[in-house]
Every structure is written in structure tokens, then in C-alpha cells.
Amino acid sequence: MVYVTGDTHGDFSRFQNSILKKADANDIVIVCGDFGFFWDDSKKEQKFRKKLTDLKYTVAFVDGCHENYDMLEKYPTQEWNGGTARVIAPNLVHLLRGEVYTICGKRFFTFGGGHSQDFEYRTAENWWEQEQPTYDEIIHAAENLKSYDNTVDYIITHEPPASLKDCLRVDTMQRLEVHAFFEDLTQMCSFHQWYFGKCHLNRYVPLKYYAVFDEIHPLNNTFGKAISAQYEASVPEEFLPEEPEETEEEA
């Protein structure tokens, strides 16, 4: 089964929610941006990333406005579930912009990135221009969707379409090219549901849209395995299990 949640901002407790108690290797949790576990590479952050890779299920995320893109881009891209992704560990995946993946029998279009509301207060050390989607990424997304006849089951983004910003009264004065592109998708693309995390709200907007923050939504019509094939993904040394320390009795 597929579960969808909003921005985690490096908070591991989201993955300890009781709704995920029975989740296993066939399941996947998708985070709608601002994942936050790739930020300052502190010891605490490394510990949480290791705990993520110890989970029984897969965690996948689109990027948001609070990611360290220099860290993320150190991981190579590869084919994953029909699209291109960064497979950071066998059960930890960065879903890229404009890609379409087949997960648990359903087709997912993903597009992360956006614009930081706190841009003016951040520095070159904690803001990355890669957060803002480029024209080339939007063109890639449009062409990729066209190859699927503009038909998917689910759309996962960080930012919402322009009209949803107005409807939710969030960042109403902020307009990026990606907002206009998403607005076009509401008309030209056939989809079942659209989830986005930027607004930090848990709100259903009829008939197809979900602003999601700290809730976890199970997509009950998803089935089968989260990973459609085995991929040769090298596991970084930081994710390898630690060797147990030798005790005095064992010595």
C-alpha cells in the first residue's frame, strides 16, 4: 500500500505513527517535500537517516524548499519503478521532478521544489537555488506526461496549483512559473487525486485535491509491492549496520 504525508522537516516521529505499525516491505510512505533529513549532516541527522533505512517499508520523497541540494545531488540517479530517481538506500528514494513511477499498481507523477517563504532570512549556507524549478524541468515534465497521454493516477508535489493557493489563502501574492504549470495540469491532465505539502495544512479541497501536513493518508486502492523490481543500489557506508562492540566476557 501507498501512504502519503506532508512535510517532515527531519522529524522522525512521523514514521512512528500507529497507522504505519503494520507496514512492511510491500508498503511505501511518500513525503510531499521538505523531507529535511538531508540538511546539515549532523550526527543527529545521520542517526535519523540510519533509522529510516532500518524501517521495514520504503520511504520516498519529493524535494521541497528546505533541503540541502548539494547533499542530495551527490547521490547518482538511476531507473526506479519506471522513472528516474535517486536511490539513496534500498528503502530510501528521492523522487525527481517530472517523473512518472508505477508504485503498487498505480501511476504517480511527481514534481518537487518551490520557493522558500523565508528566503530573505536565509544565507548561502542554508539556501540553494536548486529549490526553484527550472524551465527545462517543466518542459521535461510536460513531455513526460504527454508520453503517458497526460493520464496518471496520482500527482505528488510540494507546491500547489495557483488556484489552490488562492482557495486556501496561502501565499496568495507568490506566483512562480511552476504554479502556472500546475494550474495547466488541473485542466489538461487526467488524475484521481493530487497531494501537496507546502501549505502546512490538512485540508481536502473537492473534488481531487489534498493539502497534507502531519496526517498520513493511506491510498486504499493501491496494492502489490512498492518496489516493482530489484535494483542494484550501493548502500553508502553511513547506512551499513554497525559492528557490535566486543564485551569483556567475549574477549
Contacts in CASP RR format, 6 or more apart in sequence:
PFRMAT RR
TARGET T0000
AUTHOR 0000-0000-0000
METHOD contacts of the structure
MODEL  1
MVYVTGDTHGDFSRFQNSILKKADANDIVIVCGDFGFFWDDSKKEQKFRK
KLTDLKYTVAFVDGCHENYDMLEKYPTQEWNGGTARVIAPNLVHLLRGEV
YTICGKRFFTFGGGHSQDFEYRTAENWWEQEQPTYDEIIHAAENLKSYDN
TVDYIITHEPPASLKDCLRVDTMQRLEVHAFFEDLTQMCSFHQWYFGKCH
LNRYVPLKYYAVFDEIHPLNNTFGKAISAQYEASVPEEFLPEEPEETEEE
A
1 23 0 8 1.000
1 26 0 8 1.000
1 27 0 8 1.000
1 28 0 8 1.000
1 104 0 8 1.000
1 218 0 8 1.000
1 219 0 8 1.000
1 220 0 8 1.000
1 222 0 8 1.000
1 223 0 8 1.000
2 27 0 8 1.000
2 28 0 8 1.000
2 29 0 8 1.000
2 30 0 8 1.000
2 103 0 8 1.000
2 104 0 8 1.000
2 106 0 8 1.000
2 108 0 8 1.000
2 154 0 8 1.000
2 218 0 8 1.000
2 219 0 8 1.000
2 222 0 8 1.000
2 226 0 8 1.000
3 19 0 8 1.000
3 20 0 8 1.000
3 23 0 8 1.000
3 27 0 8 1.000
3 28 0 8 1.000
3 29 0 8 1.000
3 30 0 8 1.000
3 216 0 8 1.000
3 217 0 8 1.000
3 218 0 8 1.000
3 219 0 8 1.000
4 29 0 8 1.000
4 30 0 8 1.000
4 32 0 8 1.000
4 154 0 8 1.000
4 156 0 8 1.000
4 195 0 8 1.000
4 210 0 8 1.000
4 212 0 8 1.000
4 216 0 8 1.000
4 217 0 8 1.000
4 219 0 8 1.000
5 14 0 8 1.000
5 29 0 8 1.000
5 30 0 8 1.000
5 31 0 8 1.000
5 32 0 8 1.000
5 212 0 8 1.000
5 214 0 8 1.000
5 215 0 8 1.000
5 216 0 8 1.000
5 217 0 8 1.000
6 31 0 8 1.000
6 32 0 8 1.000
6 33 0 8 1.000
6 34 0 8 1.000
6 195 0 8 1.000
6 197 0 8 1.000
6 212 0 8 1.000
6 213 0 8 1.000
6 214 0 8 1.000
6 215 0 8 1.000
7 31 0 8 1.000
7 32 0 8 1.000
7 33 0 8 1.000
7 34 0 8 1.000
7 35 0 8 1.000
7 64 0 8 1.000
7 66 0 8 1.000
7 158 0 8 1.000
7 197 0 8 1.000
7 198 0 8 1.000
7 200 0 8 1.000
7 213 0 8 1.000
8 14 0 8 1.000
8 31 0 8 1.000
8 34 0 8 1.000
8 35 0 8 1.000
8 36 0 8 1.000
8 37 0 8 1.000
8 61 0 8 1.000
9 34 0 8 1.000
9 36 0 8 1.000
9 66 0 8 1.000
10 35 0 8 1.000
10 36 0 8 1.000
10 37 0 8 1.000
10 39 0 8 1.000
10 45 0 8 1.000
10 48 0 8 1.000
12 48 0 8 1.000
12 51 0 8 1.000
12 52 0 8 1.000
14 214 0 8 1.000
14 216 0 8 1.000
15 29 0 8 1.000
15 52 0 8 1.000
15 55 0 8 1.000
15 59 0 8 1.000
17 216 0 8 1.000
19 216 0 8 1.000
19 218 0 8 1.000
20 27 0 8 1.000
20 29 0 8 1.000
20 57 0 8 1.000
20 216 0 8 1.000
23 29 0 8 1.000
23 55 0 8 1.000
23 56 0 8 1.000
23 57 0 8 1.000
24 56 0 8 1.000
24 57 0 8 1.000
25 56 0 8 1.000
25 57 0 8 1.000
25 58 0 8 1.000
25 91 0 8 1.000
25 225 0 8 1.000
25 226 0 8 1.000
25 227 0 8 1.000
26 57 0 8 1.000
26 104 0 8 1.000
26 224 0 8 1.000
26 225 0 8 1.000
26 226 0 8 1.000
27 56 0 8 1.000
27 57 0 8 1.000
27 58 0 8 1.000
27 226 0 8 1.000
28 57 0 8 1.000
28 58 0 8 1.000
28 59 0 8 1.000
28 60 0 8 1.000
28 103 0 8 1.000
28 104 0 8 1.000
28 226 0 8 1.000
28 227 0 8 1.000
29 57 0 8 1.000
29 58 0 8 1.000
29 59 0 8 1.000
29 60 0 8 1.000
29 216 0 8 1.000
30 60 0 8 1.000
30 61 0 8 1.000
30 62 0 8 1.000
30 95 0 8 1.000
30 108 0 8 1.000
30 156 0 8 1.000
30 195 0 8 1.000
31 59 0 8 1.000
31 60 0 8 1.000
31 61 0 8 1.000
31 62 0 8 1.000
32 61 0 8 1.000
32 62 0 8 1.000
32 156 0 8 1.000
32 157 0 8 1.000
32 158 0 8 1.000
32 195 0 8 1.000
32 196 0 8 1.000
32 197 0 8 1.000
32 198 0 8 1.000
32 212 0 8 1.000
33 61 0 8 1.000
33 62 0 8 1.000
33 63 0 8 1.000
33 64 0 8 1.000
33 67 0 8 1.000
33 112 0 8 1.000
33 113 0 8 1.000
33 158 0 8 1.000
33 197 0 8 1.000
33 198 0 8 1.000
34 64 0 8 1.000
34 65 0 8 1.000
34 66 0 8 1.000
34 67 0 8 1.000
34 158 0 8 1.000
34 197 0 8 1.000
34 198 0 8 1.000
35 61 0 8 1.000
35 63 0 8 1.000
35 64 0 8 1.000
35 67 0 8 1.000
36 66 0 8 1.000
36 67 0 8 1.000
37 45 0 8 1.000
37 48 0 8 1.000
37 49 0 8 1.000
37 52 0 8 1.000
38 45 0 8 1.000
38 49 0 8 1.000
38 67 0 8 1.000
38 68 0 8 1.000
38 71 0 8 1.000
38 72 0 8 1.000
39 45 0 8 1.000
39 66 0 8 1.000
39 67 0 8 1.000
39 68 0 8 1.000
39 71 0 8 1.000
40 68 0 8 1.000
41 68 0 8 1.000
41 71 0 8 1.000
46 238 0 8 1.000
49 92 0 8 1.000
49 238 0 8 1.000
49 239 0 8 1.000
50 238 0 8 1.000
50 239 0 8 1.000
52 59 0 8 1.000
52 89 0 8 1.000
52 91 0 8 1.000
52 92 0 8 1.000
53 89 0 8 1.000
53 90 0 8 1.000
53 91 0 8 1.000
53 92 0 8 1.000
53 235 0 8 1.000
53 239 0 8 1.000
55 91 0 8 1.000
57 91 0 8 1.000
57 226 0 8 1.000
58 91 0 8 1.000
58 92 0 8 1.000
58 93 0 8 1.000
58 226 0 8 1.000
58 227 0 8 1.000
59 91 0 8 1.000
59 92 0 8 1.000
59 93 0 8 1.000
60 85 0 8 1.000
60 92 0 8 1.000
60 93 0 8 1.000
60 94 0 8 1.000
60 95 0 8 1.000
61 93 0 8 1.000
61 94 0 8 1.000
61 95 0 8 1.000
62 94 0 8 1.000
62 95 0 8 1.000
62 97 0 8 1.000
62 110 0 8 1.000
62 111 0 8 1.000
62 112 0 8 1.000
62 113 0 8 1.000
62 156 0 8 1.000
62 157 0 8 1.000
62 158 0 8 1.000
63 69 0 8 1.000
63 72 0 8 1.000
63 94 0 8 1.000
63 97 0 8 1.000
63 112 0 8 1.000
63 113 0 8 1.000
63 131 0 8 1.000
63 158 0 8 1.000
64 112 0 8 1.000
64 113 0 8 1.000
64 114 0 8 1.000
64 131 0 8 1.000
64 158 0 8 1.000
64 198 0 8 1.000
65 113 0 8 1.000
65 114 0 8 1.000
65 115 0 8 1.000
65 116 0 8 1.000
65 117 0 8 1.000
65 131 0 8 1.000
65 158 0 8 1.000
65 198 0 8 1.000
66 116 0 8 1.000
67 128 0 8 1.000
67 131 0 8 1.000
68 128 0 8 1.000
69 128 0 8 1.000
69 130 0 8 1.000
69 131 0 8 1.000
70 128 0 8 1.000
72 86 0 8 1.000
72 94 0 8 1.000
73 130 0 8 1.000
75 86 0 8 1.000
75 87 0 8 1.000
75 88 0 8 1.000
75 94 0 8 1.000
76 86 0 8 1.000
77 84 0 8 1.000
77 85 0 8 1.000
77 86 0 8 1.000
77 96 0 8 1.000
78 84 0 8 1.000
78 85 0 8 1.000
78 86 0 8 1.000
78 87 0 8 1.000
78 231 0 8 1.000
78 233 0 8 1.000
79 85 0 8 1.000
79 231 0 8 1.000
80 87 0 8 1.000
80 93 0 8 1.000
80 101 0 8 1.000
80 231 0 8 1.000
81 101 0 8 1.000
81 102 0 8 1.000
81 103 0 8 1.000
81 227 0 8 1.000
81 228 0 8 1.000
81 229 0 8 1.000
82 100 0 8 1.000
82 101 0 8 1.000
82 102 0 8 1.000
82 228 0 8 1.000
83 99 0 8 1.000
83 100 0 8 1.000
83 101 0 8 1.000
84 96 0 8 1.000
84 99 0 8 1.000
85 93 0 8 1.000
85 94 0 8 1.000
85 95 0 8 1.000
85 96 0 8 1.000
85 99 0 8 1.000
85 101 0 8 1.000
86 93 0 8 1.000
86 94 0 8 1.000
86 96 0 8 1.000
87 93 0 8 1.000
87 231 0 8 1.000
87 233 0 8 1.000
88 94 0 8 1.000
88 236 0 8 1.000
89 233 0 8 1.000
89 235 0 8 1.000
89 236 0 8 1.000
89 239 0 8 1.000
90 231 0 8 1.000
90 233 0 8 1.000
90 235 0 8 1.000
95 101 0 8 1.000
95 108 0 8 1.000
95 110 0 8 1.000
95 112 0 8 1.000
95 156 0 8 1.000
96 110 0 8 1.000
97 110 0 8 1.000
97 111 0 8 1.000
97 112 0 8 1.000
97 113 0 8 1.000
97 133 0 8 1.000
97 137 0 8 1.000
97 140 0 8 1.000
97 141 0 8 1.000
98 109 0 8 1.000
98 110 0 8 1.000
98 111 0 8 1.000
98 137 0 8 1.000
98 140 0 8 1.000
98 141 0 8 1.000
98 144 0 8 1.000
98 145 0 8 1.000
99 109 0 8 1.000
99 110 0 8 1.000
99 144 0 8 1.000
100 107 0 8 1.000
100 108 0 8 1.000
100 109 0 8 1.000
100 110 0 8 1.000
100 144 0 8 1.000
100 145 0 8 1.000
100 148 0 8 1.000
100 152 0 8 1.000
101 107 0 8 1.000
101 108 0 8 1.000
101 110 0 8 1.000
102 108 0 8 1.000
102 228 0 8 1.000
103 222 0 8 1.000
103 226 0 8 1.000
103 228 0 8 1.000
104 219 0 8 1.000
104 222 0 8 1.000
104 223 0 8 1.000
104 224 0 8 1.000
104 225 0 8 1.000
104 226 0 8 1.000
105 222 0 8 1.000
105 223 0 8 1.000
105 224 0 8 1.000
106 153 0 8 1.000
106 154 0 8 1.000
106 219 0 8 1.000
106 221 0 8 1.000
106 222 0 8 1.000
107 148 0 8 1.000
107 151 0 8 1.000
107 152 0 8 1.000
107 153 0 8 1.000
107 154 0 8 1.000
108 152 0 8 1.000
108 153 0 8 1.000
108 154 0 8 1.000
108 155 0 8 1.000
108 156 0 8 1.000
109 141 0 8 1.000
109 144 0 8 1.000
109 145 0 8 1.000
109 152 0 8 1.000
109 154 0 8 1.000
109 155 0 8 1.000
109 156 0 8 1.000
109 189 0 8 1.000
109 191 0 8 1.000
110 155 0 8 1.000
110 156 0 8 1.000
110 157 0 8 1.000
111 133 0 8 1.000
111 137 0 8 1.000
111 141 0 8 1.000
111 155 0 8 1.000
111 156 0 8 1.000
111 157 0 8 1.000
111 158 0 8 1.000
111 178 0 8 1.000
111 182 0 8 1.000
112 133 0 8 1.000
112 157 0 8 1.000
112 158 0 8 1.000
112 159 0 8 1.000
113 131 0 8 1.000
113 132 0 8 1.000
113 133 0 8 1.000
113 158 0 8 1.000
113 159 0 8 1.000
113 178 0 8 1.000
114 131 0 8 1.000
114 132 0 8 1.000
114 133 0 8 1.000
114 158 0 8 1.000
114 159 0 8 1.000
114 176 0 8 1.000
114 178 0 8 1.000
114 198 0 8 1.000
115 131 0 8 1.000
115 132 0 8 1.000
115 159 0 8 1.000
115 174 0 8 1.000
115 176 0 8 1.000
116 122 0 8 1.000
116 127 0 8 1.000
116 131 0 8 1.000
117 171 0 8 1.000
117 174 0 8 1.000
119 127 0 8 1.000
132 176 0 8 1.000
132 178 0 8 1.000
133 176 0 8 1.000
133 177 0 8 1.000
133 178 0 8 1.000
135 177 0 8 1.000
138 177 0 8 1.000
138 178 0 8 1.000
138 181 0 8 1.000
141 181 0 8 1.000
142 181 0 8 1.000
145 152 0 8 1.000
145 185 0 8 1.000
145 189 0 8 1.000
150 188 0 8 1.000
150 189 0 8 1.000
150 190 0 8 1.000
151 189 0 8 1.000
151 190 0 8 1.000
151 191 0 8 1.000
152 189 0 8 1.000
152 190 0 8 1.000
152 191 0 8 1.000
153 191 0 8 1.000
153 192 0 8 1.000
153 193 0 8 1.000
154 191 0 8 1.000
154 192 0 8 1.000
154 193 0 8 1.000
154 194 0 8 1.000
154 195 0 8 1.000
154 219 0 8 1.000
155 185 0 8 1.000
155 189 0 8 1.000
155 191 0 8 1.000
155 193 0 8 1.000
155 194 0 8 1.000
155 195 0 8 1.000
156 195 0 8 1.000
156 196 0 8 1.000
157 182 0 8 1.000
157 194 0 8 1.000
157 195 0 8 1.000
157 196 0 8 1.000
157 197 0 8 1.000
158 196 0 8 1.000
158 197 0 8 1.000
158 198 0 8 1.000
159 176 0 8 1.000
159 178 0 8 1.000
159 179 0 8 1.000
159 182 0 8 1.000
159 196 0 8 1.000
159 198 0 8 1.000
160 168 0 8 1.000
160 170 0 8 1.000
160 179 0 8 1.000
160 182 0 8 1.000
160 196 0 8 1.000
160 197 0 8 1.000
160 198 0 8 1.000
160 199 0 8 1.000
160 209 0 8 1.000
160 211 0 8 1.000
161 179 0 8 1.000
161 182 0 8 1.000
161 183 0 8 1.000
161 185 0 8 1.000
161 186 0 8 1.000
161 194 0 8 1.000
161 209 0 8 1.000
162 175 0 8 1.000
162 179 0 8 1.000
162 180 0 8 1.000
162 182 0 8 1.000
162 183 0 8 1.000
163 183 0 8 1.000
163 186 0 8 1.000
164 196 0 8 1.000
164 205 0 8 1.000
164 209 0 8 1.000
164 211 0 8 1.000
165 171 0 8 1.000
165 172 0 8 1.000
165 174 0 8 1.000
165 179 0 8 1.000
165 199 0 8 1.000
166 172 0 8 1.000
167 205 0 8 1.000
168 199 0 8 1.000
168 201 0 8 1.000
168 203 0 8 1.000
168 205 0 8 1.000
168 211 0 8 1.000
170 198 0 8 1.000
170 199 0 8 1.000
170 201 0 8 1.000
171 198 0 8 1.000
171 199 0 8 1.000
186 194 0 8 1.000
191 208 0 8 1.000
192 208 0 8 1.000
193 208 0 8 1.000
193 209 0 8 1.000
193 210 0 8 1.000
193 219 0 8 1.000
194 208 0 8 1.000
194 209 0 8 1.000
194 210 0 8 1.000
195 210 0 8 1.000
195 212 0 8 1.000
195 217 0 8 1.000
196 209 0 8 1.000
196 210 0 8 1.000
196 211 0 8 1.000
196 212 0 8 1.000
197 211 0 8 1.000
197 212 0 8 1.000
197 213 0 8 1.000
199 211 0 8 1.000
199 213 0 8 1.000
200 213 0 8 1.000
201 211 0 8 1.000
201 212 0 8 1.000
201 213 0 8 1.000
202 211 0 8 1.000
202 212 0 8 1.000
202 213 0 8 1.000
202 214 0 8 1.000
202 215 0 8 1.000
203 210 0 8 1.000
203 211 0 8 1.000
204 210 0 8 1.000
204 211 0 8 1.000
205 211 0 8 1.000
210 217 0 8 1.000
END
